């Protein structure tokens, strides 16, 4: 999944990268509810909030308050972390970009009392900064009108109460990172009107006027300008910015507006470091900044936060502010010079420590996350799921697959998470240290990630891996895969699908496949049913670092299954044109079927591309499609008025309510019968004392399947007895 808080989609939320690899990793077959108007099989979640989707992911970013040189705490307290980025402050007021309410980032303000206010809507906003009077915010936003029909970024202003939205620039090139001088008169920003020269720093009156270039003679690129916040003559013209001569030397911080002109901002040791992201201190003397270089024994090769010395002549080296095992993208100072604190944008989850392996910027922990159905408000729920192999982003060997065949000490992406049927909790697979190394267990959490508890699943060995959890519709049972012992590749033992009592963890059933079929693997224990709905899902993911173009998916399904026909984008021959996929992106094609007879067949998918494909062998996928026809019998098939007959069912959806009716005859109201995990049940049907005699039909109905009939049940008079019934004479 991808998300951006700035131009060009530069911030990656997903876990994939490297060279082009096209994957069709899973064709999921699921059975949903039956005919329209049928009863719901399980309690629905209360409609108090928009529906959300839970998943495991990396790369989520949020804001943290620095509490020590090795730690930062969530700025907004404990609980789910919203996708908040690019914070800047003026005193105790903080503005930032966030996707809390929309799919694209908007501008928000955090007041000194901690309350949060949304300032924009419908934009694709970034780089907010308060004006010196604290009454407005300047920012950039993606707008139509760029070259070749693309979007470009223009500058905007909005008041801190959300009113007065004003467009400041309207050009066919990018203008970004606005900043206003301490006297409130000038607007500076980075822009690229000359594509050959690259972005440079420009300034113009805030009220409007022609821009003047402040950089350019040095060559290279100039970005991230920020005016000094102090209004006196010694400070008000000072402007720090990031200068990049070339990729080899990396970025360097410089300053403009002093008596000596354009000069390096930092002296001493830090003058030779790669530095960027300057944030002035409130008194205008010194800056906070980011650098991957250091003089300390800091962990990791990612950005650390530093503070330039107040008196470089006496103390030339910078002071360490934050060296945490997670990457930092920006920093700002909140509050007064004395008593304030730094706030950083950082990866929400710290990079994992792996024994015997040096930490790197690519080490990431995947956490339990969720997002609204419209793509807005991605949140990190804070529950660690797995430790990703850093090679997953850098591997270019098509024979290796570090996502699912990781280096020792890291975990494969064999996770899965689902909501409980009532929507109140999440069941999730998590890796942890166990018997002989890493093991995988099944946990549950509240829907916001709190109250994480390991499920007490019975008969578990110390080296077992429990994966692929899914609940029965009534929430009473949990189906999952247990591998004994667990492991990757040849280290993995045999797997089996078990069904447990969800409340106690006791194993109540083991799914035994037909002869000759594999016993373990990806748990998809619920088949489809005649009269229900089956959704076949094809997921295509671009797993490497090049654009995937010219994608076509050939869908293959068993013949003779009614449905809605080819989905949008697919022709009558079931050949589907797919959109181009950038690295890490995926697309989904769903086929809805309405089976009218029992069958076992294969659903297949074949992916082709007109572009480069590093490994064509992984472009095929298939899964078994099994449709069951529920059946009932009556034991005995004859009875007299006042008699109770036994109705037995087979191949019904587990846990769904099944009701019985007579036709003709008087129906005795009774509570529905619920099939067990194996799809069977034994129910009772009463023949009322005054019911009419003769043949009749028993009908079993419920959600997710067509009504099932049993004809020729015979109701007899008292002189004709059912088999094995003896009456007193």
C-alpha positions in Angstrom: 0.0 0.0 0.0 1.3 3.5 -0.8 0.7 6.9 0.7 2.2 10.3 0.1 2.5 13.5 2.0 4.3 15.5 -0.6 5.1 15.6 -4.3 5.8 12.5 -6.4 4.8 9.8 -4.0 8.1 10.0 -2.2 7.0 8.4 1.1 6.4 4.7 0.9 4.1 2.9 3.3 4.4 -0.5 1.8 7.0 -3.2 2.3 8.1 -3.9 -1.3 10.9 -2.5 -3.5 13.9 -3.5 -5.7 13.8 -4.5 -9.4 10.7 -5.6 -11.3 8.9 -8.7 -10.1 5.3 -9.5 -10.9 3.5 -11.5 -8.3 0.1 -13.3 -8.3 0.5 -14.4 -4.7 -3.0 -15.5 -3.8 -6.3 -16.4 -5.3 -8.7 -16.3 -2.4 -12.1 -18.0 -2.6 -14.6 -17.0 0.0 -18.3 -17.7 0.6 -20.5 -14.8 1.5 -24.2 -14.6 2.5 -26.9 -16.1 0.3 -30.0 -14.6 -1.4 -31.0 -11.0 -0.8 -33.0 -10.7 2.3 -31.5 -13.7 4.0 -30.7 -13.5 7.7 -27.3 -12.4 8.7 -25.1 -15.3 9.9 -23.4 -13.4 12.7 -23.9 -10.2 14.7 -22.8 -7.1 12.8 -20.5 -4.5 14.2 -22.3 -1.4 15.5 -22.4 1.3 12.8 -20.7 3.9 14.9 -17.6 4.5 12.7 -16.6 4.0 9.0 -15.7 0.4 8.1 -11.9 -0.3 8.4 -9.6 -2.9 6.9 -6.8 -4.4 9.0 -3.4 -5.5 7.6 0.3 -5.8 8.4 2.6 -3.1 7.0 5.8 -1.2 7.3 6.8 2.4 6.7 4.0 4.0 8.7 5.1 7.5 9.9 3.9 9.5 12.8 5.0 12.4 15.1 7.0 11.8 18.3 8.1 14.0 21.2 11.8 13.5 22.0 12.1 12.4 25.6 15.8 11.5 25.6 18.7 11.0 23.3 17.5 7.4 22.6 13.8 7.7 22.7 10.7 9.5 21.5 7.1 9.0 22.6 3.9 9.5 20.5 3.1 13.2 20.4 -0.7 12.5 20.6 -0.4 9.9 23.4 -0.9 6.1 23.4 -3.3 4.3 21.1 -3.5 4.0 17.3 -1.0 6.4 15.6 -2.4 8.4 12.7 -0.3 9.0 9.6 1.0 12.5 10.6 4.1 14.1 9.0 6.1 17.3 8.5 5.4 19.1 11.8 6.6 22.6 12.2 6.0 24.8 15.3 5.7 28.4 16.4 5.8 28.5 20.2 3.4 25.8 21.5 1.3 25.6 18.3 2.1 22.9 15.8 1.0 22.5 12.2 1.4 19.2 10.3 0.1 17.3 7.3 -2.0 14.2 7.9 -4.3 11.7 6.3 -6.6 11.5 9.3 -9.8 12.3 7.4 -9.0 12.0 3.7 -7.1 9.7 1.3 -4.7 12.6 0.5 -2.9 14.6 3.2 -4.5 17.8 4.6 -3.2 20.5 6.9 -4.0 20.3 10.7 -3.2 22.5 13.6 -2.5 21.3 17.2 -3.3 24.1 19.6 -1.3 24.6 22.9 -4.1 22.8 24.8 -3.5 19.7 22.7 -6.7 20.0 20.6 -6.5 19.3 16.9 -8.2 21.3 14.1 -8.4 20.4 10.4 -7.6 23.5 8.2 -8.0 22.2 4.6 -10.1 19.7 2.6 -9.8 18.2 -0.8 -6.2 19.1 -1.3 -3.0 17.1 -1.6 -1.1 19.3 0.9 2.4 19.3 2.4 5.1 21.3 4.1 2.9 23.6 6.4 4.5 26.4 8.3 2.9 29.1 10.5 3.4 32.8 9.6 5.3 34.7 12.3 2.1 36.4 13.6 0.6 32.9 14.2 -2.6 33.7 12.3 -2.0 31.8 9.1 -0.4 28.7 7.6 1.5 28.6 4.3 1.8 25.2 2.5 2.1 23.6 -0.9 -0.5 21.5 -2.7 -0.6 19.4 -5.8 -2.7 21.1 -8.5 -3.6 20.4 -12.2 -1.6 22.4 -14.8 1.8 20.8 -14.9 3.7 19.7 -18.0 2.2 16.8 -20.1 -1.0 17.0 -18.2 0.6 16.1 -14.9 0.1 17.9 -11.6 2.5 20.4 -10.1 2.7 21.9 -6.7 1.6 25.5 -5.9 1.7 27.6 -2.7 -1.4 28.3 -0.6 -2.3 30.2 2.6 -5.1 29.4 5.1 -6.0 31.1 8.4 -5.6 29.1 11.6 -9.3 28.9 12.0 -9.7 27.3 8.6 -11.0 30.3 6.8 -9.4 32.5 4.1 -8.0 29.8 1.9 -5.9 31.7 -0.7 -3.8 30.5 -3.6 -0.4 32.3 -3.7 1.1 30.9 -6.8 -0.2 29.3 -10.1 2.6 28.2 -12.4 3.3 25.1 -14.5 6.3 24.1 -12.3 6.7 23.0 -8.7 6.8 25.5 -5.8 7.3 23.9 -2.4 8.3 24.3 1.2 7.1 27.9 1.8 8.5 30.0 4.7 7.7 33.6 5.7 10.2 36.1 7.1 10.0 37.2 10.7 8.6 40.6 9.7 5.8 38.9 7.8 6.7 40.7 4.5 8.5 38.1 2.4 7.7 34.6 1.2 10.6 32.2 0.3 10.3 28.8 -1.2 11.9 26.2 -3.5 10.9 26.1 -7.2 12.1 24.5 -10.4 11.3 26.8 -13.3 14.5 25.8 -15.0 14.5 22.0 -15.1 18.1 21.9 -16.1 19.2 23.9 -13.1 16.9 22.0 -10.7 15.1 23.5 -7.7 16.4 26.8 -6.3 15.4 29.2 -3.6 13.1 32.1 -4.6 11.6 35.0 -2.6 8.8 37.5 -3.3 6.6 39.7 -1.2 4.0 37.7 0.7 1.3 40.1 -0.6 2.2 39.2 -4.2 4.9 40.2 -6.7 7.6 38.9 -9.0 9.9 36.3 -7.5 13.7 36.7 -7.3 16.2 33.8 -7.3 18.3 33.7 -4.1 20.4 30.7 -5.1 21.9 29.4 -8.4 25.5 30.5 -8.8 26.8 27.5 -6.9 25.0 25.0 -9.2 23.4 22.0 -7.6 20.0 21.9 -6.0 18.6 24.2 -3.3 15.6 23.0 -1.2 14.0 23.2 2.3 14.3 27.0 3.0 13.4 28.3 6.4 13.6 31.9 7.6 15.0 32.8 11.0 12.2 33.5 13.5 13.7 36.5 15.2 12.7 39.9 13.9 15.7 42.1 14.9 18.2 43.3 12.2 20.8 40.6 13.0 18.4 37.7 12.4 15.4 38.6 10.2 17.1 38.2 6.9 18.8 34.9 7.7 17.5 31.9 5.8 18.8 28.3 6.1 18.4 25.9 3.3 19.6 22.5 2.0 22.2 22.5 -0.8 23.0 19.3 -2.8 25.9 19.6 -5.2 25.7 16.0 -6.4 24.7 12.6 -5.1 28.3 11.7 -4.1 28.8 14.5 -1.6 25.2 14.5 -0.4 23.3 17.5 1.1 24.8 20.3 3.1 23.2 23.0 5.1 23.9 26.6 4.1 22.5 30.1 5.0 21.7 33.3 3.2 21.1 36.8 4.3 24.1 37.5 6.5 26.8 40.1 5.8 29.1 37.5 4.3 26.5 36.2 1.8 25.8 32.5 1.0 27.9 30.5 3.5 27.9 27.0 5.1 25.6 27.0 8.1 27.6 24.6 10.2 31.2 24.7 11.3 33.6 22.3 12.9 33.0 18.5 12.5 29.5 18.9 11.2 30.7 21.1 8.3 31.7 17.9 6.4 28.6 15.9 7.3 25.6 15.2 5.1 23.1 17.5 6.7 19.5 18.7 5.9 16.2 19.7 7.4 17.2 22.7 9.4 14.8 24.1 12.1 15.8 27.3 13.9 15.8 27.5 17.6 13.3 30.0 19.1 16.0 32.6 19.9 17.4 32.4 16.4 20.8 31.2 17.4 21.5 27.7 16.2 19.4 25.0 14.5 18.2 21.5 14.9 19.1 19.4 11.9 19.2 15.8 10.5 22.3 13.8 9.6 23.3 10.2 9.0 26.8 11.0 10.0 27.9 11.1 13.7 30.8 11.2 16.1 29.0 9.0 18.7 28.5 5.3 18.8 25.0 5.8 17.5 23.0 2.8 16.3 22.1 2.5 12.6 22.9 4.4 9.4 19.7 6.4 9.4 19.0 10.1 10.2 19.8 11.3 13.7 18.8 14.6 15.2 21.5 17.1 16.2 21.7 20.7 17.5 24.3 23.1 16.4 26.4 24.7 19.2 25.3 28.0 20.5 28.9 29.2 20.5 30.9 27.4 17.7 34.1 29.1 18.6 34.2 27.4 22.0 32.3 24.2 21.2 32.4 23.5 17.5 30.9 20.0 17.5 27.0 19.6 17.4 25.1 18.1 20.3 23.2 14.9 19.9 19.4 15.3 20.4 18.0 11.9 19.2 19.6 8.7 18.1 16.8 6.2 18.1 16.6 2.9 16.2 14.2 4.3 13.6 14.5 6.8 10.8 13.6 10.4 11.3 12.4 12.7 8.4 12.0 16.1 10.0 12.4 18.0 13.3 11.0 21.1 14.9 11.2 22.8 18.3 8.0 23.2 20.3 7.6 25.7 23.1 10.0 28.2 24.6 13.8 28.1 24.2 14.0 26.9 27.8 11.5 24.2 28.7 10.5 23.3 25.2 11.2 20.1 23.3 11.9 18.7 19.9 9.1 16.9 17.8 10.1 14.6 15.0 8.5 12.8 12.1 9.6 9.2 12.4 8.8 5.7 11.5 6.1 4.6 13.9 7.8 1.4 14.9 11.5 1.1 15.9 13.7 -1.0 13.8 14.1 -4.5 15.3 17.2 -5.7 17.0 18.5 -8.9 15.5 21.2 -10.8 17.4 24.5 -10.7 15.6 23.3 -8.3 12.8 24.2 -4.7 12.7 21.2 -2.4 12.4 20.6 -0.8 9.0 18.1 1.8 7.8 16.3 -1.0 5.9 15.6 -3.1 9.1 11.8 -2.7 9.7 9.2 -4.2 11.8 5.8 -4.9 10.3 3.0 -3.9 12.6 -0.7 -4.4 12.8 -2.3 -1.5 10.9 -5.7 -0.5 9.6 -7.3 2.0 7.2 -10.8 3.1 6.2 -12.4 1.5 3.2 -11.9 4.7 1.1 -8.1 4.7 1.8 -8.2 7.5 4.4 -6.7 7.5 7.9 -4.1 4.7 7.8 -3.2 4.0 11.4 -0.5 2.0 13.1 -2.1 0.0 15.9 1.3 -0.6 17.5 1.3 -4.4 17.6 4.5 -5.9 16.2 3.8 -8.7 13.7 7.2 -9.7 12.1 10.7 -8.5 11.5 11.4 -8.0 7.8 14.6 -9.1 6.1 16.4 -5.9 4.9 17.2 -7.7 1.7 13.5 -7.6 0.8 14.0 -4.1 -0.6 17.4 -4.6 -2.2 17.4 -8.1 -3.6 17.7 -8.3 -7.4 18.3 -12.0 -7.7 15.1 -13.6 -9.1 16.1 -16.9 -7.7 15.8 -15.6 -4.1 12.7 -14.4 -2.3 13.7 -12.7 1.0 10.0 -11.8 1.6 9.1 -15.4 2.1 12.6 -17.0 2.3 14.4 -14.5 4.7 17.9 -14.6 6.2 18.1 -16.3 9.5 16.9 -14.1 12.3 14.2 -12.5 10.2 10.6 -13.5 9.5 8.7 -14.5 6.4 5.6 -12.6 5.4 3.3 -15.5 6.3 1.1 -13.4 8.5 -2.7 -13.0 8.5 -5.2 -10.9 10.4 -9.0 -10.9 10.6 -11.7 -9.2 12.6 -13.9 -11.3 14.8 -17.4 -11.6 13.4 -18.7 -8.9 15.8 -15.9 -6.5 14.7 -14.8 -5.9 18.2 -11.4 -7.6 18.1 -8.7 -8.6 15.7 -7.1 -12.0 15.4 -3.5 -11.7 14.2 -0.5 -14.0 13.7 2.7 -12.7 15.3 6.3 -13.9 15.3 8.2 -14.1 18.6 11.2 -15.8 20.2 10.3 -19.4 21.1 11.6 -22.9 21.4 14.6 -23.1 19.0 14.3 -19.6 17.5 11.5 -17.6 16.0 8.0 -19.0 16.2 4.6 -17.8 15.0 1.6 -17.7 17.3 -2.0 -16.4 17.1 -3.0 -13.4 19.2 -6.2 -11.3 19.6 -6.4 -7.6 20.2 -9.1 -5.0 20.6 -10.0 -3.4 17.3 -7.7 -0.5 18.1 -4.7 -2.7 18.8 -5.0 -2.6 22.6 -5.3 -5.6 25.0 -3.1 -8.0 23.0 -3.5 -11.5 24.3 -2.1 -14.8 23.0 -4.8 -17.4 22.2 -4.4 -20.5 24.4 -4.6 -23.0 21.6 -4.3 -26.5 22.9 -1.7 -29.1 22.1 0.8 -26.6 20.9 4.5 -27.7 20.7 7.3 -25.3 21.6 8.5 -25.1 17.9 5.0 -25.1 16.3 3.9 -22.3 14.0 0.2 -21.4 14.1 -1.0 -19.3 11.1 -3.9 -18.3 8.9 -6.6 -17.8 11.5 -10.3 -17.4 10.5 -13.4 -17.4 12.6 -16.7 -19.2 12.0 -19.6 -16.8 11.3 -20.9 -17.1 14.8 -17.5 -16.5 16.4 -17.5 -19.7 18.3 -14.8 -21.5 16.4 -11.4 -20.6 15.0 -9.8 -22.5 12.0 -6.1 -22.2 11.6 -3.0 -24.0 10.2 -0.5 -25.6 12.6 2.9 -26.5 11.2 5.1 -28.9 13.4 7.8 -27.8 13.6 7.4 -24.4 12.0 10.1 -22.9 9.7 10.9 -21.6 6.3 11.5 -23.9 3.3 13.0 -27.3 4.2 13.0 -26.4 7.9 9.2 -26.5 7.9 7.4 -29.7 9.0 4.0 -30.9 7.9 1.0 -28.7 8.3 -2.6 -29.4 9.2 -5.8 -27.4 9.5 -7.3 -27.4 13.0 -10.5 -26.0 14.4 -10.5 -24.8 18.0 -13.1 -23.6 20.4 -12.5 -19.8 20.3 -13.2 -19.3 24.0 -11.2 -22.2 25.5 -8.6 -23.0 22.8 -9.5 -26.7 22.9 -9.1 -28.4 19.5 -12.5 -29.8 18.4 -11.8 -30.9 14.9 -9.1 -31.5 12.3 -9.8 -30.9 8.6 -8.9 -34.0 6.7 -8.6 -33.4 2.9 -9.5 -35.9 0.2 -7.0 -38.6 -0.5 -4.0 -37.4 -2.4 -4.4 -33.8 -1.5 -2.1 -31.7 0.7 -3.0 -31.6 4.4 -1.5 -28.2 5.3 -0.9 -24.9 3.7 -2.9 -21.7 3.4 -6.0 -22.2 5.5 -9.1 -21.6 3.4 -11.4 -24.0 5.3 -14.7 -22.5 4.2 -16.0 -23.7 0.8 -18.8 -22.1 -1.3 -22.3 -23.3 -1.2 -25.0 -23.8 -3.9 -27.3 -20.8 -3.8 -24.7 -18.6 -2.0 -22.1 -16.2 -3.3 -18.5 -17.0 -4.1 -16.0 -14.3 -4.7 -12.7 -15.2 -6.5 -10.1 -12.6 -5.8 -7.0 -12.1 -8.0 -4.3 -9.9 -6.4 -1.5 -8.7 -8.6 1.5 -7.0 -6.9 4.6 -5.3 -8.3 7.3 -6.3 -5.9 10.3 -4.6 -7.2 11.7 -1.1 -8.1 10.6 -0.6 -11.7 7.2 0.4 -13.2 5.2 -2.6 -14.3 3.4 -1.8 -17.6 1.2 -3.5 -20.1 -0.3 -5.9 -17.6 -2.9 -8.5 -18.7 -4.6 -11.1 -16.5 -6.1 -14.2 -18.1 -8.8 -15.6 -15.7 -9.7 -19.3 -15.8 -12.8 -20.6 -14.0 -14.6 -24.0 -14.0 -17.3 -24.0 -16.7 -21.0 -23.7 -16.0 -21.0 -21.6 -12.9 -23.5 -18.7 -13.1 -22.4 -15.2 -12.1 -22.2 -11.6 -13.0 -19.9 -12.2 -16.0 -16.4 -10.7 -16.5 -15.7 -7.9 -14.1 -15.0 -4.3 -15.3 -11.9 -4.1 -17.5 -12.2 -7.7 -18.7 -13.5 -8.8 -22.1 -15.8 -11.7 -22.9 -12.8 -14.1 -23.1 -11.9 -13.2 -19.5 -8.8 -11.3 -20.4 -8.4 -8.3 -18.1 -6.4 -5.1 -18.8 -4.7 -4.0 -15.5 -3.4 -0.5 -14.7 0.4 0.2 -14.6 1.8 -0.6 -11.1 4.5 1.4 -9.5 6.9 -0.4 -7.1 5.0 -1.8 -4.1 1.5 -1.2 -5.6 -1.1 -3.8 -6.2 -4.4 -4.2 -7.9 -7.3 -6.6 -7.3 -9.8 -8.2 -9.7 -12.8 -9.9 -8.2 -15.2 -12.3 -9.9 -18.6 -12.9 -8.2 -20.1 -16.4 -8.8 -23.6 -17.7 -7.9 -23.1 -21.5 -8.1 -26.2 -23.6 -8.8 -24.7 -27.1 -8.4 -22.0 -28.8 -6.5 -18.5 -29.1 -8.0 -14.7 -29.2 -7.3 -12.6 -27.3 -9.8 -9.7 -24.9 -10.2 -9.6 -21.1 -10.5 -6.5 -20.0 -12.3 -4.8 -16.7 -13.2 -2.0 -16.1 -15.8 -0.3 -12.7 -15.8 1.5 -11.2 -18.8 3.3 -7.9 -19.3 4.7 -6.0 -22.3 7.4 -4.6 -20.0 10.4 -6.2 -18.3 9.8 -9.2 -16.1 12.6 -10.5 -13.9 10.8 -13.8 -13.2 8.0 -14.9 -15.5 7.7 -18.2 -13.5 5.8 -16.5 -10.7 3.1 -15.1 -13.0 0.7 -18.1 -12.6 -1.5 -19.0 -9.7 -4.3 -21.4 -9.0 -6.5 -22.5 -6.2 -9.1 -25.2 -5.6 -12.7 -24.0 -5.9 -15.1 -26.2 -4.0 -18.9 -25.8 -4.0 -21.0 -27.9 -1.7 -24.7 -28.8 -1.9 -26.3 -28.9 1.5 -28.5 -32.0 2.2 -31.0 -33.1 4.8 -32.6 -36.4 5.8 -35.3 -37.3 8.2 -34.8 -40.1 10.7 -37.3 -41.8 10.7 -39.0 -40.6 7.4 -42.4 -41.3 8.9 -44.3 -40.1 12.0 -47.7 -39.5 13.5 -49.2 -36.4 15.0 -47.4 -35.6 18.3 -44.2 -37.3 17.2 -40.7 -35.6 17.0 -38.6 -36.5 14.0 -34.9 -36.0 13.7 -33.6 -33.8 10.8 -30.0 -34.3 10.0 -27.9 -32.0 7.8 -24.6 -32.3 5.9 -22.4 -29.9 4.0 -24.0 -26.7 5.5 -22.1 -23.5 6.2 -20.7 -23.9 9.7 -22.4 -21.8 12.4 -25.2 -20.3 10.2 -28.8 -20.5 11.6 -30.8 -23.1 9.8 -34.6 -23.1 10.2 -37.1 -25.8 9.3 -40.6 -25.5 7.8 -43.3 -28.1 6.7 -45.2 -27.8 3.4 -48.1 -28.4 3.8 -48.9 -28.7 7.4 -48.6 -26.7 10.6 -45.1 -25.5 11.5 -44.1 -25.5 15.1 -41.9 -22.5 15.8 -38.4 -23.5 17.1 -35.0 -21.9 17.5 -32.7 -22.3 14.5 -30.2 -25.1 14.4 -26.5 -24.2 13.8 -24.2 -26.6 11.9 -20.9 -27.5 13.6 -17.5 -26.8 12.1 -17.8 -29.9 9.9 -21.1 -28.6 8.4 -23.3 -31.2 10.0 -26.2 -30.9 12.5 -29.0 -32.8 14.1 -32.2 -30.9 14.6 -35.7 -31.7 15.7 -39.1 -31.1 14.0 -42.4 -31.6 15.8 -45.5 -33.0 14.2 -48.3 -31.2 16.0 -51.0 -33.4 17.6 -53.7 -31.9 15.4 -51.6 -31.8 12.2 -53.0 -33.3 9.0 -51.8 -36.6 7.7 -50.2 -37.4 4.3 -47.0 -36.7 2.5 -45.2 -33.4 2.9 -41.8 -31.7 2.3 -39.3 -30.6 4.9 -37.5 -27.3 4.0 -34.3 -26.1 5.6 -33.4 -22.5 4.9 -30.8 -20.0 6.0 -28.2 -17.5 4.8 -25.6 -18.4 2.3 -27.3 -21.3 0.5 -30.5 -22.1 -1.4 -33.4 -23.7 0.5 -32.9 -27.5 0.8 -35.9 -29.8 0.5 -36.6 -33.3 1.7 -39.7 -34.7 -0.1 -42.1 -37.6 0.8 -42.0 -37.4 4.6 -45.1 -39.2 5.7 -47.4 -38.2 8.5 -49.6 -41.2 9.5 -52.6 -41.9 11.7 -52.2 -43.6 15.1 -53.0 -47.0 13.6 -49.9 -46.9 11.5 -46.7 -46.7 13.6 -43.3 -45.5 12.7 -40.6 -48.1 12.7 -39.3 -49.3 16.1 -42.2 -47.6 18.0 -44.1 -49.7 20.5 -47.3 -48.5 22.2 -49.2 -49.9 25.1 -52.2 -52.0 24.3 
